[in-house]
Amino acid sequence: MSDPTPSHSVNLAHPMDPSAHSSDASDSPPPQPPPPPTQNNVFEDHKESDSSSDQVTTSNLPTTIPPHGSPSYSRPPFHTHSFYKALAQTLPEPVALNLMRASRALLVDRIGRVRREGLTVKDLDNQAYLFRAALSELRAEQTLTTKNDSAAVRTATTALRRDLDRLDQKMKEDIATLKHEIQMELDSRKNEAKDEFKRQDISIEEILNKSIVSVSDLRTELESVKWDNMRRAVLGLFAFATMIIVAVELRPKPPPPPPPVVPSPLKPKDLAMPPAEGLEKMEWVT
């Protein structure tokens, strides 16, 4: 049996293959509408839709990129005449022909969808390259940001350390200046206290000297007054003695007194009293 549809073979070349596009444009005619569905066709269509949905679902999932040394894409073997002959062995020829056409239409539709929505190895390589480039750019940006932040932190730390050293130096200078000023104030206060004590000692010595001089002057005056009084007393006594002597010398001399009468000594019998007189006297005395 000859091939009923030799010009309706399905092109299963890679979507990115330029030779496939040229061969499709020259060989494949526009697809014919599918025949009305039968029970077997509906069952086959349901199976094909399930398989195609599984293929589309798996095509949307990320797949691993094949290595660069993988073999080139090869067209999958799908011969319409062989498929028709296999179906015609168990099914009537119209049904087999319709199933073959429906399978071809579904396969063309799925291949077109895959061409429109699927990702090729080149697209995956491009996406992987863009992803790696974005990762490299992000890594470079992150590294640059980290370096800039580290440099800013180091600069801030250096500036802070410099300010701290400057503040430490200034505090040391201020403390040294304050110590020097306090030492100068203490020295000046000590000198002022010493000068004040010296002035007090000098004033005390002056007062003591003045008091000593005053006491000496008073003592001198007392001695002079004493000597004056003594001289005056001596002169007065001398004048009084002189006056007495002069008065005695100038007084007229009295006549010489008569010679004194010498009484005769009494005798014991003259001294005896009469007895009567004596008794009366004795009684009167008692």
C-alpha positions as CSV (number, residue, x, y, z in Angstrom):
1,M,0.0,0.0,0.0
2,S,1.3,3.4,-1.0
3,D,1.6,6.4,1.3
4,P,-1.8,8.2,1.2
5,T,-0.4,11.5,2.5
6,P,3.3,11.7,1.6
7,S,3.3,15.5,1.7
8,H,1.8,15.7,5.2
9,S,4.8,14.3,7.1
10,V,5.4,16.1,10.4
11,N,8.6,18.1,10.8
12,L,10.0,17.4,14.3
13,A,13.2,19.5,13.9
14,H,14.5,21.7,16.6
15,P,12.7,25.0,16.8
16,M,15.9,27.0,16.7
17,D,17.2,25.1,13.7
18,P,17.1,27.4,10.6
19,S,17.0,24.5,8.2
20,A,13.9,23.3,9.9
21,H,12.1,26.6,9.2
22,S,13.1,26.5,5.6
23,S,12.0,22.9,5.1
24,D,8.7,23.5,6.9
25,A,8.0,26.6,4.7
26,S,8.7,24.6,1.5
27,D,7.4,21.1,2.4
28,S,4.6,21.3,4.9
29,P,1.2,22.5,3.6
30,P,-1.3,24.2,5.9
31,P,-2.8,21.7,8.4
32,Q,-6.3,20.3,7.5
33,P,-9.1,20.5,10.0
34,P,-9.5,17.3,12.0
35,P,-12.5,15.0,11.3
36,P,-15.4,14.8,13.6
37,P,-14.5,13.0,16.8
38,T,-15.5,9.5,17.4
39,Q,-15.3,7.4,20.5
40,N,-11.9,6.1,19.6
41,N,-10.8,9.6,18.5
42,V,-12.0,11.1,21.7
43,F,-10.1,8.5,23.7
44,E,-7.0,9.0,21.6
45,D,-7.3,12.8,21.8
46,H,-7.7,12.6,25.6
47,K,-4.5,10.5,25.8
48,E,-2.7,12.9,23.5
49,S,-3.9,16.0,25.5
50,D,-2.7,14.3,28.8
51,S,0.7,13.6,27.3
52,S,0.9,17.0,25.7
53,S,-0.1,18.7,29.0
54,D,2.6,16.6,30.8
55,Q,5.1,17.7,28.1
56,V,4.1,21.4,28.5
57,T,4.2,21.1,32.2
58,T,7.6,19.5,32.2
59,S,8.8,22.0,29.6
60,N,7.9,24.9,31.9
61,L,10.0,23.4,34.7
62,P,13.7,24.4,34.9
63,T,15.9,21.8,33.4
64,T,19.6,21.2,33.7
65,I,21.7,22.7,30.9
66,P,23.3,20.0,28.9
67,P,27.1,20.1,28.6
68,H,28.7,21.8,25.6
69,G,29.9,18.5,24.4
70,S,26.4,17.0,24.0
71,P,25.3,15.8,20.5
72,S,23.3,18.0,18.2
73,Y,19.5,17.9,18.1
74,S,18.1,15.0,16.0
75,R,14.6,14.9,14.4
76,P,12.4,12.3,16.3
77,P,11.3,9.4,14.0
78,F,7.5,9.8,13.1
79,H,6.5,8.3,9.8
80,T,2.8,8.9,8.9
81,H,2.6,6.0,6.5
82,S,4.0,3.5,9.1
83,F,1.6,4.9,11.7
84,Y,-1.3,4.6,9.3
85,K,-0.4,1.0,8.4
86,A,-0.1,0.1,12.1
87,L,-3.6,1.6,12.7
88,A,-5.1,0.0,9.6
89,Q,-4.2,-3.4,10.8
90,T,-6.7,-3.2,13.7
91,L,-9.0,-0.4,12.6
92,P,-10.8,0.5,9.4
93,E,-8.9,2.6,7.0
94,P,-11.0,5.8,7.4
95,V,-10.7,5.6,11.2
96,A,-6.9,4.9,10.9
97,L,-6.6,7.8,8.5
98,N,-8.5,10.1,10.7
99,L,-6.5,9.0,13.8
100,M,-3.3,9.6,11.8
101,R,-4.4,13.1,10.8
102,A,-5.6,13.9,14.3
103,S,-2.3,12.7,15.8
104,R,-0.5,14.8,13.2
105,A,-2.6,17.8,13.9
106,L,-2.1,17.4,17.7
107,L,1.6,16.9,17.2
108,V,1.9,19.9,15.0
109,D,-0.1,22.0,17.5
110,R,2.1,20.8,20.4
111,I,5.3,21.4,18.5
112,G,4.1,24.9,17.6
113,R,3.3,25.5,21.3
114,V,6.7,24.2,22.3
115,R,8.3,26.5,19.7
116,R,6.3,29.5,21.0
117,E,6.6,28.8,24.7
118,G,9.5,26.4,25.2
119,L,13.0,27.4,26.1
120,T,15.9,26.2,23.9
121,V,19.4,25.4,25.1
122,K,20.5,28.7,23.7
123,D,17.8,30.5,25.7
124,L,18.8,28.6,28.8
125,D,22.4,29.4,28.2
126,N,21.4,33.1,27.7
127,Q,19.3,33.0,30.9
128,A,22.1,31.3,32.8
129,Y,24.6,33.8,31.4
130,L,22.4,36.7,32.4
131,F,21.8,35.1,35.8
132,R,25.6,34.6,36.3
133,A,26.2,38.2,35.1
134,A,23.6,39.4,37.5
135,L,25.1,37.4,40.3
136,S,28.6,38.7,39.4
137,E,27.2,42.2,39.3
138,L,25.5,41.7,42.6
139,R,28.6,40.2,44.1
140,A,30.7,43.0,42.7
141,E,28.2,45.6,44.0
142,Q,28.0,43.8,47.4
143,T,31.8,43.7,47.5
144,L,32.1,47.3,46.6
145,T,29.5,48.3,49.1
146,T,31.3,46.2,51.8
147,K,34.6,47.8,50.8
148,N,33.0,51.3,50.9
149,D,31.4,50.6,54.2
150,S,34.6,49.2,55.6
151,A,36.5,52.2,54.2
152,A,33.9,54.5,55.7
153,V,34.1,52.7,59.0
154,R,37.9,52.8,59.0
155,T,37.8,56.5,58.1
156,A,35.3,57.2,60.9
157,T,37.4,55.1,63.3
158,T,40.6,56.9,62.2
159,A,38.9,60.2,62.6
160,L,37.4,59.2,66.0
161,R,40.8,57.9,67.1
162,R,42.5,61.1,65.9
163,D,39.8,63.2,67.7
164,L,40.4,61.0,70.8
165,D,44.1,61.5,70.7
166,R,43.7,65.2,70.2
167,L,41.2,65.3,73.1
168,D,43.6,63.3,75.2
169,Q,46.5,65.6,74.4
170,K,44.3,68.6,75.1
171,M,43.2,67.2,78.4
172,K,46.8,66.4,79.3
173,E,47.8,70.0,78.4
174,D,44.8,71.4,80.4
175,I,45.6,69.2,83.4
176,A,49.3,70.2,83.2
177,T,48.3,73.9,82.9
178,L,45.9,73.5,85.8
179,K,48.5,71.8,87.9
180,H,51.0,74.6,87.1
181,E,48.5,77.3,87.9
182,I,47.5,75.5,91.2
183,Q,51.2,75.1,92.1
184,M,51.8,78.8,91.3
185,E,48.7,79.7,93.4
186,L,50.0,77.6,96.3
187,D,53.5,79.0,96.0
188,S,52.1,82.6,95.9
189,R,49.9,81.8,98.9
190,K,52.8,80.3,100.8
191,N,54.9,83.4,100.0
192,E,52.0,85.7,101.0
193,A,51.6,83.7,104.3
194,K,55.4,83.9,104.9
195,D,55.4,87.6,104.2
196,E,52.4,88.1,106.4
197,F,54.1,86.1,109.2
198,K,57.2,88.2,108.7
199,R,55.2,91.4,108.8
200,Q,53.5,90.2,112.0
201,D,56.9,89.3,113.5
202,I,58.3,92.6,112.5
203,S,55.3,94.5,113.9
204,I,55.5,92.4,117.1
205,E,59.2,93.2,117.3
206,E,58.5,96.8,116.7
207,I,55.9,96.9,119.4
208,L,58.3,95.0,121.8
209,N,61.1,97.4,121.0
210,K,58.8,100.4,121.5
211,S,57.6,98.9,124.8
212,I,61.2,98.3,125.9
213,V,62.1,101.8,124.9
214,S,59.1,103.2,126.7
215,V,59.9,101.1,129.8
216,S,63.5,102.3,129.6
217,D,62.4,105.9,129.3
218,L,60.0,105.4,132.2
219,R,62.7,103.8,134.2
220,T,65.1,106.6,133.3
221,E,62.5,109.2,134.3
222,L,61.9,107.4,137.5
223,E,65.6,107.3,138.3
224,S,65.9,110.9,137.4
225,V,62.9,111.8,139.6
226,K,64.3,109.7,142.3
227,W,67.7,111.4,142.1
228,D,66.0,114.8,142.0
229,N,64.0,113.9,145.1
230,M,67.0,112.6,146.8
231,R,69.0,115.7,145.9
232,R,66.2,117.9,147.0
233,A,65.9,115.9,150.3
234,V,69.6,116.1,150.8
235,L,69.6,119.8,150.1
236,G,66.6,120.3,152.4
237,L,68.2,118.4,155.2
238,F,71.5,120.3,154.6
239,A,69.6,123.6,154.7
240,F,67.6,122.6,157.8
241,A,70.8,121.5,159.6
242,T,72.5,124.7,158.5
243,M,69.5,126.7,159.8
244,I,69.6,124.8,163.1
245,I,73.2,125.4,163.5
246,V,72.9,129.1,162.6
247,A,69.9,129.4,165.0
248,V,71.8,127.7,167.7
249,E,74.8,129.9,167.1
250,L,72.8,133.1,167.0
251,R,70.6,132.3,170.1
252,P,71.7,134.3,173.2
253,K,73.3,132.3,175.9
254,P,71.3,132.0,179.2
255,P,72.9,132.8,182.6
256,P,74.5,129.9,184.2
257,P,72.2,128.0,186.5
258,P,72.8,127.8,190.3
259,P,74.6,124.9,191.5
260,P,72.2,122.1,192.3
261,V,71.3,121.3,196.0
262,V,72.5,118.0,196.9
263,P,69.9,116.4,199.3
264,S,71.1,114.6,202.4
265,P,70.6,110.9,202.5
266,L,67.6,109.7,204.5
267,K,68.0,107.4,207.4
268,P,65.9,104.3,208.1
269,K,64.3,105.7,211.1
270,D,63.1,108.7,209.2
271,L,61.4,106.5,206.8
272,A,59.4,104.5,209.5
273,M,55.8,105.6,210.0
274,P,53.8,105.7,213.3
275,P,51.7,102.5,214.0
276,A,48.3,104.2,214.3
277,E,48.5,105.8,211.0
278,G,49.6,102.6,209.5
279,L,46.7,100.5,210.8
280,E,44.2,103.0,209.7
281,K,45.6,103.0,206.4
282,M,45.6,99.3,206.2
283,E,42.0,99.0,207.2
284,W,41.1,101.6,204.7
285,V,42.9,99.7,202.1
286,T,41.0,96.6,202.8
